[in-house]
């Protein structure tokens, strides 16, 4: 009785690392909101839309009830008991000043900026890595690519 060769062990190890078989629990599909202008008719719709805006990696345009618009990145939010006690903090696109806006002052929201990480999912990266590794094409390393 002989032990398996190195090549046989490597083949078994690579088969065990099949990315389709590595997934233990189903992943979450990311909703694309780029370009979306949600309805803000109810308090719940305002809260849900602003929570998605906080998770969004691009700029949004907030229109206040007085008609002024602020385009920028939402970097913080506090969800209080009422819309008046809830607020978002925005880094405006054209300024270094941080702006705090109450949920109650927001009339409209638009996901206006490009999501810089769209299409850069972990699944896509793993698939690309294993394709390069299998074909011997290029440099199949574990270094991340630039998001630009």
Secondary structure, 3 states (H helix, E strand, C coil): CCCCCHHHHHHHHHHHCCHHHHCCCCCCCCCCCCCCCCCCCCHHHHHHHHHHHHHCCCCEEEEECCCCEEEEEEEEEECCCCCCCCEEEEEECCCCCEEEEEHHHEEEEECCCCCCCCCCCHHHHHHHHHHHHHHCCCCCCCCCCCCC
